[in-house]
Amino acid sequence: MKKDPIRKHKRSLNDSVAEEFGTAIRALGDYAHVTVRAQRGLLYVYADDTEDAVARFHPLGDSKYGLSFHHHSGRWEPMPFSGDLSQWTFGLFLVILPAV
């Protein structure tokens, strides 16, 4: 049976990637309250030790990720762009972090 390349990519997303991404975010300024966790093949961004994520990143392949933010209605709203995690570190800083 041939393995699905997407599933393989999702399995490789782990706690060390989340930790590196969180460290890069916190290096941008006063974001010690921001954490990143890997769950079910996605990266979730949390603020202030709550259990409600403010953003999530999903792998698109070729080391690219898409971003969705958690809308007050409870739905995840996708953003219309993608990038690698180094690009998203700054993008998240511009788009989401000013609100947290």
N, C-alpha and C positions, 0 to 999 in steps of 0.2 A: 504494500500500500504506500502510495506517495504521500509525503507529509506536506501539509499546507504551509507555504512560506510565511503567511500572515501569522498563523498560530505560533510558528517558531519565533518570530519577531516578538510577539506578545509575551512569550515565556521568558525571553531574555530581559524584559523590562523588570528590574528588581529594585530592592531597597538601596543598593549602592548608587544607582542612577538617580533615584529620588533624593538621596542624601547630597549628591553632588549638585543637583539642580537647586535644592534648598540652600546650600552653602553659597552658590552663585547669586541667588536672590538676596540673601542677607548681606552679601558684600556690597550691594548697591546703596546701602544706607541703613536707616534705623528700622530694620525688618526682622528683629529677633523674634517677634511674635508670629512669624510666618513659617509654616512647616509644609513639607511635601511628603506624601506617602504613596507608595505603589500598591494598588489594589486591583485585582481582576484585569491585569494588563493595561491599566490606565494610571496616569499620575494625577493625584488630587492635591490641590493647594488649599491649606487651611489657615485661618487667622485666629489668633487669640485662644488657642487650645479648645476650640469648639469641635463638635462632631459634624458640623455642616461645612462642606467644602465650598469655597468661593469660586473655584475654577477647576477644570480638569483638562488634561491633555491626552489625546488618543493618537497612537502611532498610525501613520499613513504609509509607511514604507520608506526605504532609502534614508533612514534617520530623520525623517520629517514628521512633525506632529501638528495636529489640529487642536484648536482651543475652543472650549465651550465655557460660558460663565453661568453660574447659578442665578437664575432670575427669581425675583421675589415671589413669583407665582408657583415656584417649585420646579419649573421646567429648566432643562439645560438648553441654553441658546448658543448655537454654534457661531463662531466668528468667521468672516469670509476670507481668511488667509491662513497660511501654513508656514512652517519653518523648522529648522533644527533647534535643539534646546538652547544653544548659545544665542540664537536670534530671539528665542522666546523669553530668555531671561530679561533682555532689555524691553521687549514688547510687553511683557507682563508688568514691568515697572511703569511703562507709559499708560497702559490700558486699565489694569485692575488694581494694582497696589495703592494708588492714591486714595482709593475708596476704603481700604482696609487699614 
